[in-house]
């Protein structure tokens, strides 16, 4: 019996030991679970805090900067600050929230811009109509009254009309003026007559064909685009410097209008922005044109996109900027011989070789009066080359004359010349022209500012 008791005792001891070990293991497991739960709770709290911080950053920084980056591409949109603490689903949702905000801002900006364009388009049409009526009344007054202030008022009305017309074009409206096929050189003169500081614009005609013209549908758009470039060049260059306009013809590539100024130039950022605008982007938001809006290059870009012109900006050898406006060949035409050109249109510049070769031809073909005995007089041809009297001087020679007091008859003749130039520049059927620089003087016209460069 004793051994049975011993076995029972041993079994009880073993059971006690096993139970103690099980209790210890259970305690260790419980402690490990508690530690794991604590770690998980702390991790969850950290993730919650990180997600809260990211949501705060999303509201305070990421969405506002994402909206700003739509108009300022250089703005950097911040990413997730605690990417390691946020799971994939939360990070994806935060990124989608930024994209959704960008989409909503773009759609709203588009709706606002479309509403603004519609309002400006309707307002511009009404103002344009009123300015045209004022222009017609001023033309009638110029013929009835001998007052130079009427001429100045007419010129300022023309400047206001150009600005209104440019605004309408920027808002995708029709230019508002129809023409016939027009000589290219007269379109340049018409654009010159719409710009403050027009007397500083010097036109050099290097066209091989003097009667090269532009088809009707592109004549007024080209005049608008060139007027904007000239306004920009005159506004951002010193008043004592000239703005050079050069017309060139290049076979199958069309014609080129180069505008050179000796102005302040552009930095790299401004030049890149200007090139992007004149390239004809598919969409230009009014809110991206600055305050006050700088619309000149944007207007050129709209016309480039609609009519197939090409515009390039680079540094000019004169120290400022050079703008090259290319007219494609399919928009060019040659006018009929019976179409008379404006007396103000500069003649094509000939090379020295062609000028030398052409001189004997003019002498040989010039009629020489004969004397009664059949002999030619001593120096008839030389007398034909002497300077003509001042009243018969051509309009193109007006800039070289000194300013002298004018008689009422001379003043009336000058106003009539300007009248004809401005009428031709806006005419529905007639060729455009520009006023002679000496015909009127507007000391306050330089107050008009250009449209771009910044």
C-alpha positions as CSV (number, residue, x, y, z in Angstrom):
1,X,0.0,0.0,0.0
2,X,2.9,2.3,0.6
3,X,4.0,2.2,-3.0
4,X,0.5,3.2,-4.1
5,X,0.6,6.2,-1.8
6,X,4.0,7.1,-3.2
7,X,2.8,6.8,-6.8
8,X,-0.2,9.0,-6.0
9,X,2.0,11.5,-4.3
10,X,4.3,11.6,-7.3
11,X,1.4,11.9,-9.7
12,X,0.0,14.7,-7.6
13,X,3.4,16.5,-7.7
14,X,3.7,16.0,-11.4
15,X,0.1,17.4,-11.9
16,X,0.9,20.3,-9.7
17,X,4.1,21.0,-11.7
18,X,2.2,20.8,-15.0
19,X,-0.6,23.0,-13.7
20,X,2.0,25.5,-12.5
21,X,3.7,25.5,-15.9
22,X,0.4,25.9,-17.6
23,X,-0.5,28.8,-15.4
24,X,2.9,30.4,-16.0
25,X,2.5,29.9,-19.8
26,X,-1.0,31.4,-19.7
27,X,0.3,34.3,-17.8
28,X,3.2,34.8,-20.3
29,X,0.7,34.6,-23.2
30,X,-1.7,37.0,-21.5
31,X,1.2,39.4,-20.9
32,X,2.3,39.1,-24.5
33,X,-1.2,39.6,-25.8
34,X,-1.5,42.6,-23.5
35,X,1.8,44.0,-24.8
36,X,0.8,43.4,-28.4
37,X,-2.6,45.0,-27.9
38,X,-0.8,48.0,-26.3
39,X,1.6,48.2,-29.2
40,X,-1.3,47.9,-31.7
41,X,-3.2,50.6,-29.9
42,X,-0.3,52.9,-29.9
43,X,0.3,52.2,-33.6
44,X,-3.4,52.9,-34.3
45,X,-3.2,56.1,-32.3
46,X,-0.1,57.1,-34.3
47,X,-1.8,56.3,-37.6
48,X,-4.9,58.2,-36.5
49,X,-2.7,61.2,-35.6
50,X,-0.8,61.0,-38.9
51,X,-4.0,60.8,-40.8
52,X,-5.4,63.8,-38.9
53,X,-2.3,65.7,-39.7
54,X,-2.5,64.8,-43.3
55,X,-6.1,65.8,-43.5
56,X,-5.2,69.1,-41.9
57,X,-2.3,69.6,-44.4
58,X,-4.8,68.6,-47.2
59,X,-7.1,71.4,-46.2
60,X,-4.5,74.0,-45.3
61,X,-1.8,73.5,-47.9
62,X,-2.3,70.8,-50.6
63,X,-5.6,71.8,-52.0
64,X,-4.9,75.6,-52.0
65,X,-1.5,75.0,-53.6
66,X,-3.0,72.6,-56.1
67,X,-5.5,75.4,-57.1
68,X,-2.6,77.9,-57.3
69,X,-0.6,75.6,-59.5
70,X,-3.3,75.8,-62.2
71,X,-2.3,79.4,-62.9
72,X,1.3,79.2,-61.6
73,X,3.0,76.1,-62.9
74,X,6.1,76.6,-60.9
75,X,4.2,76.2,-57.6
76,X,5.1,72.8,-56.0
77,X,2.2,70.8,-54.6
78,X,3.3,69.1,-51.3
79,X,3.0,65.4,-51.0
80,X,2.2,63.2,-48.0
81,X,4.3,64.1,-45.0
82,X,3.7,60.8,-43.1
83,X,3.6,58.4,-45.9
84,X,4.9,55.5,-43.8
85,X,2.2,55.9,-41.2
86,X,-0.7,55.9,-43.6
87,X,-1.9,52.8,-45.3
88,X,-2.4,52.5,-49.1
89,X,-6.1,53.1,-49.1
90,X,-5.9,56.3,-47.0
91,X,-3.0,57.6,-49.1
92,X,-5.0,56.9,-52.3
93,X,-8.1,58.7,-51.0
94,X,-6.0,61.7,-50.0
95,X,-4.5,61.9,-53.5
96,X,-7.9,61.5,-55.1
97,X,-9.2,64.4,-52.9
98,X,-6.5,66.7,-54.4
99,X,-7.3,65.6,-57.9
100,X,-11.0,66.1,-57.3
101,X,-10.4,69.6,-56.0
102,X,-8.2,70.5,-59.0
103,X,-11.0,69.2,-61.4
104,X,-13.6,71.2,-59.5
105,X,-11.5,74.4,-59.6
106,X,-10.9,73.9,-63.4
107,X,-14.5,73.4,-64.1
108,X,-15.5,76.4,-62.1
109,X,-12.9,78.6,-63.6
110,X,-14.0,77.6,-67.0
111,X,-17.6,78.5,-66.2
112,X,-16.6,81.9,-64.7
113,X,-14.3,82.7,-67.7
114,X,-17.0,81.7,-70.2
115,X,-19.5,84.0,-68.4
116,X,-16.9,86.8,-68.3
117,X,-16.2,86.4,-72.0
118,X,-19.9,86.5,-72.9
119,X,-20.4,89.7,-70.9
120,X,-17.3,91.4,-72.4
121,X,-18.2,90.2,-75.9
122,X,-21.7,91.8,-75.6
123,X,-20.3,95.0,-74.0
124,X,-17.5,95.3,-76.6
125,X,-20.0,95.0,-79.4
126,X,-22.1,97.9,-78.0
127,X,-19.1,100.1,-77.3
128,X,-17.7,99.4,-80.8
129,X,-20.9,100.4,-82.3
130,X,-21.0,103.7,-80.3
131,X,-17.4,104.4,-81.2
132,X,-18.1,103.9,-84.9
133,X,-20.9,106.3,-84.7
134,X,-18.7,108.8,-82.9
135,X,-16.1,108.3,-85.6
136,X,-18.5,109.1,-88.4
137,X,-19.7,112.2,-86.6
138,X,-16.1,113.4,-86.1
139,X,-15.4,112.9,-89.8
140,X,-18.3,115.1,-90.6
141,X,-17.1,117.8,-88.2
142,X,-13.6,117.7,-89.7
143,X,-15.0,118.7,-93.0
144,X,-17.1,121.5,-91.5
145,X,-14.8,123.1,-88.9
146,X,-11.2,124.1,-89.0
147,X,-10.2,123.0,-85.5
148,X,-7.2,120.7,-84.8
149,X,-8.8,119.5,-81.6
150,X,-11.3,117.6,-83.7
151,X,-8.4,115.7,-85.2
152,X,-7.0,114.9,-81.8
153,X,-10.4,113.7,-80.6
154,X,-10.7,111.5,-83.7
155,X,-7.3,109.9,-83.1
156,X,-8.2,109.1,-79.5
157,X,-11.5,107.7,-80.6
158,X,-9.4,105.4,-82.9
159,X,-7.3,104.3,-80.0
160,X,-10.3,103.4,-77.9
161,X,-11.8,101.6,-80.9
162,X,-8.7,99.5,-81.3
163,X,-8.7,98.5,-77.6
164,X,-12.4,97.6,-77.8
165,X,-11.8,95.6,-81.0
166,X,-8.9,93.7,-79.4
167,X,-11.0,92.9,-76.3
168,X,-13.7,91.5,-78.6
169,X,-11.2,89.3,-80.4
170,X,-9.8,88.1,-77.1
171,X,-13.4,87.0,-76.2
172,X,-13.7,85.0,-79.5
173,X,-15.8,87.6,-81.2
174,X,-15.6,88.6,-84.9
175,X,-13.2,91.5,-85.6
176,X,-16.1,93.6,-86.6
177,X,-14.8,94.9,-89.9
178,X,-14.9,93.4,-93.4
179,X,-12.5,94.3,-96.2
180,X,-11.7,93.5,-99.8
181,X,-8.4,92.1,-100.9
182,X,-5.9,94.7,-99.6
183,X,-2.3,95.6,-100.3
184,X,0.0,94.3,-97.6
185,X,1.9,97.5,-97.3
186,X,-1.3,99.5,-96.8
187,X,-2.4,97.1,-94.1
188,X,0.8,97.9,-92.3
189,X,0.1,101.6,-92.7
190,X,-3.4,101.1,-91.4
191,X,-2.1,99.3,-88.3
192,X,0.4,102.1,-87.8
193,X,-2.4,104.7,-87.8
194,X,-4.0,102.9,-84.8
195,X,-1.1,103.2,-82.4
196,X,0.0,106.1,-80.2
197,X,3.5,107.1,-81.2
198,X,2.8,106.2,-84.8
199,X,5.3,108.8,-85.9
200,X,8.1,106.6,-84.5
201,X,7.2,103.7,-86.7
202,X,9.4,103.5,-89.8
203,X,8.3,101.1,-92.5
204,X,10.9,99.5,-94.9
205,X,9.2,97.8,-97.9
206,X,11.4,94.9,-99.2
207,X,8.6,93.2,-101.1
208,X,9.5,91.9,-104.6
209,X,6.0,92.4,-105.8
210,X,4.7,95.9,-105.0
211,X,1.1,94.8,-105.5
212,X,1.3,91.9,-103.1
213,X,-1.9,91.8,-101.1
214,X,-3.8,89.9,-98.5
215,X,-7.1,88.0,-99.0
216,X,-10.2,89.8,-97.6
217,X,-10.9,87.5,-94.7
218,X,-7.4,87.9,-93.3
219,X,-6.8,91.6,-93.9
220,X,-8.4,93.0,-90.8
221,X,-7.1,90.3,-88.4
222,X,-3.6,91.0,-89.6
223,X,-4.0,94.7,-89.1
224,X,-5.3,94.0,-85.5
225,X,-2.4,91.7,-84.7
226,X,0.2,94.1,-86.1
227,X,-1.3,97.1,-84.3
228,X,-1.0,95.2,-81.0
229,X,2.7,94.4,-81.7
230,X,3.4,98.0,-82.7
231,X,1.6,99.3,-79.6
232,X,3.7,97.0,-77.4
233,X,7.0,98.0,-79.2
234,X,6.3,101.8,-78.9
235,X,5.2,101.6,-75.3
236,X,8.2,99.6,-74.0
237,X,10.9,101.6,-75.9
238,X,12.3,105.1,-75.3
239,X,10.2,107.9,-77.0
240,X,13.4,109.1,-78.9
241,X,13.9,105.7,-80.6
242,X,12.3,104.4,-83.7
243,X,10.4,101.2,-84.2
244,X,11.4,99.5,-87.4
245,X,8.9,97.5,-89.5
246,X,10.3,95.5,-92.3
247,X,8.2,93.7,-95.0
248,X,9.8,90.8,-96.8
249,X,8.6,88.3,-99.3
250,X,9.8,84.7,-99.3
251,X,8.5,82.6,-102.2
252,X,6.3,79.7,-101.2
253,X,6.6,80.5,-97.4
254,X,4.6,83.7,-97.7
255,X,5.5,87.1,-96.4
256,X,7.2,88.3,-93.2
257,X,6.5,91.4,-91.1
258,X,9.4,92.1,-88.7
259,X,9.0,94.6,-85.8
260,X,12.2,95.7,-84.1
261,X,12.4,98.0,-81.1
262,X,15.2,99.3,-78.9
263,X,13.2,98.8,-75.7
264,X,13.9,97.3,-72.3
265,X,13.7,93.7,-73.5
266,X,12.4,90.7,-71.6
267,X,13.8,88.3,-69.0
268,X,13.7,84.6,-69.7
269,X,10.4,83.9,-67.9
270,X,8.6,86.8,-69.6
271,X,9.9,85.7,-73.0
272,X,8.8,82.1,-72.5
273,X,5.3,83.3,-71.4
274,X,5.1,85.7,-74.4
275,X,6.1,82.9,-76.8
276,X,3.5,80.6,-75.3
277,X,0.8,83.3,-75.8
278,X,1.6,84.2,-79.4
279,X,1.9,80.5,-80.4
280,X,-1.9,80.3,-80.2
281,X,-2.8,78.2,-77.2
282,X,-6.2,76.5,-77.5
283,X,-7.5,78.3,-74.4
284,X,-6.5,81.5,-72.7
285,X,-8.2,82.4,-69.4
286,X,-8.9,86.0,-68.7
287,X,-7.8,85.5,-65.1
288,X,-4.3,84.6,-66.3
289,X,-3.6,87.9,-68.0
290,X,-2.7,89.8,-64.9
291,X,-4.2,92.8,-63.2
292,X,-4.5,95.0,-65.1
293,X,-4.8,92.5,-67.9
294,X,-2.0,92.5,-70.5
295,X,-3.9,91.4,-73.6
296,X,-1.6,92.3,-76.5
297,X,0.2,88.9,-77.0
298,X,-3.0,87.0,-76.1
299,X,-4.9,88.8,-78.9
300,X,-2.2,87.9,-81.3
301,X,-2.3,84.3,-80.2
302,X,-6.1,84.2,-80.8
303,X,-5.7,85.5,-84.3
304,X,-2.8,83.1,-85.0
305,X,-5.0,80.2,-84.0
306,X,-8.0,81.4,-86.0
307,X,-6.3,82.6,-89.2
308,X,-3.1,80.5,-89.6
309,X,-0.5,83.3,-89.0
310,X,2.7,82.5,-87.3
311,X,4.4,84.7,-84.7
312,X,7.9,84.4,-83.1
313,X,9.6,86.6,-80.6
314,X,13.4,86.9,-80.1
315,X,16.0,89.5,-79.1
316,X,16.5,92.3,-81.5
317,X,19.9,93.6,-82.8
318,X,18.6,97.0,-81.8
319,X,18.8,96.0,-78.1
320,X,15.1,95.4,-77.5
321,X,12.8,92.7,-79.0
322,X,12.1,91.5,-82.5
323,X,8.7,90.1,-83.4
324,X,8.3,88.2,-86.6
325,X,4.8,87.8,-88.0
326,X,4.6,85.4,-90.9
327,X,1.6,85.4,-93.3
328,X,1.3,82.0,-95.1
329,X,1.3,81.9,-98.8
330,X,-2.4,80.8,-99.1
331,X,-3.5,84.0,-97.5
332,X,-1.6,86.2,-100.1
333,X,-2.8,87.4,-103.5
334,X,-1.6,89.8,-106.2
335,X,-3.9,92.7,-106.8
336,X,-5.1,93.8,-110.2
337,X,-3.2,96.5,-112.1
338,X,-6.2,98.8,-112.0
339,X,-6.1,98.9,-108.2
340,X,-4.3,102.1,-107.2
341,X,-2.1,102.1,-104.1
342,X,-2.0,104.7,-101.4
343,X,0.3,107.7,-102.0
344,X,1.6,107.1,-98.4
345,X,2.7,103.5,-99.1
346,X,6.5,103.3,-99.2
347,X,8.0,102.1,-102.4
348,X,9.9,98.8,-102.4
349,X,13.5,99.2,-101.4
350,X,15.8,98.3,-104.3
351,X,19.3,96.8,-103.9
352,X,22.2,99.0,-105.1
353,X,22.7,96.8,-108.2
354,X,19.1,97.1,-109.3
355,X,19.0,100.8,-108.6
356,X,22.1,101.4,-110.7
357,X,20.7,99.3,-113.5
358,X,17.3,101.0,-113.3
359,X,18.7,104.6,-113.5
360,X,19.8,104.6,-117.2
361,X,16.5,103.0,-118.2
362,X,14.5,105.9,-116.6
363,X,16.8,108.4,-118.4
364,X,16.4,106.7,-121.7
365,X,12.6,106.4,-121.5
366,X,12.0,109.9,-120.2
367,X,10.5,112.2,-122.8
368,X,12.9,115.0,-123.8
369,X,11.4,118.1,-125.3
370,X,12.8,119.2,-128.7
371,X,13.7,122.7,-129.8
372,X,12.4,124.3,-132.9
373,X,15.5,123.4,-134.9
374,X,15.3,119.7,-134.0
375,X,18.0,120.0,-131.4
376,X,17.5,119.0,-127.8
377,X,17.8,121.8,-125.2
378,X,20.9,122.0,-123.1
379,X,19.8,120.5,-119.8
380,X,16.1,119.5,-119.8
381,X,16.5,116.3,-117.9
382,X,18.5,117.8,-115.1
383,X,15.8,120.4,-114.5
384,X,13.3,117.5,-114.0
385,X,15.5,116.2,-111.1
386,X,15.5,119.4,-109.2
387,X,13.4,119.4,-105.9
388,X,9.8,120.1,-106.5
389,X,8.1,123.1,-104.8
390,X,6.9,122.4,-101.2
391,X,3.1,122.4,-102.1
392,X,3.7,119.6,-104.6
393,X,5.9,117.4,-102.3
394,X,4.6,113.9,-102.0
395,X,3.1,112.8,-98.7
396,X,6.0,110.4,-98.1
397,X,8.4,113.3,-97.9
398,X,6.4,115.0,-95.1
399,X,8.5,113.7,-92.2
400,X,11.7,115.4,-93.6
401,X,10.2,118.9,-93.6
402,X,10.6,121.4,-90.8
403,X,7.5,122.3,-88.8
404,X,6.4,125.8,-90.0
405,X,3.1,127.7,-89.4
406,X,0.5,126.4,-91.8
407,X,-2.2,128.3,-93.6
408,X,-5.8,127.3,-93.2
409,X,-5.6,125.7,-96.7
410,X,-2.5,123.7,-95.7
411,X,-4.2,122.6,-92.5
412,X,-7.3,121.5,-94.4
413,X,-5.1,119.5,-96.8
414,X,-3.4,117.8,-93.8
415,X,-6.7,116.9,-92.2
416,X,-8.0,115.5,-95.4
417,X,-4.8,113.3,-95.7
418,X,-5.3,112.0,-92.2
419,X,-9.0,111.5,-92.9
420,X,-8.3,109.4,-95.9
421,X,-5.7,107.4,-94.0
422,X,-7.9,106.5,-91.1
423,X,-10.8,105.8,-93.5
424,X,-8.7,103.5,-95.5
425,X,-7.5,101.8,-92.4
426,X,-11.0,100.9,-91.4
427,X,-12.8,100.9,-94.7
428,X,-15.1,98.0,-95.7
429,X,-14.2,98.3,-99.4
430,X,-11.2,100.7,-99.7
431,X,-7.5,100.0,-99.1
432,X,-6.1,100.9,-95.6
433,X,-3.8,103.8,-95.2
434,X,-2.0,105.6,-92.4
435,X,-1.8,109.3,-91.5
436,X,1.3,111.2,-92.5
437,X,3.5,111.7,-89.4
438,X,3.6,115.5,-89.8
439,X,-0.1,115.8,-90.3
440,X,-0.9,116.0,-86.7
441,X,0.9,116.0,-83.4
442,X,-0.6,114.5,-80.2
443,X,1.8,115.2,-77.2
444,X,-0.4,113.2,-74.9
445,X,-0.7,110.1,-77.0
446,X,2.3,108.5,-75.3
447,X,0.2,108.0,-72.2
448,X,-1.2,104.8,-73.8
449,X,0.5,101.8,-72.3
450,X,1.5,98.7,-74.1
451,X,-0.1,95.3,-73.5
452,X,2.6,92.9,-72.8
453,X,6.3,92.5,-71.8
454,X,5.7,91.2,-68.2
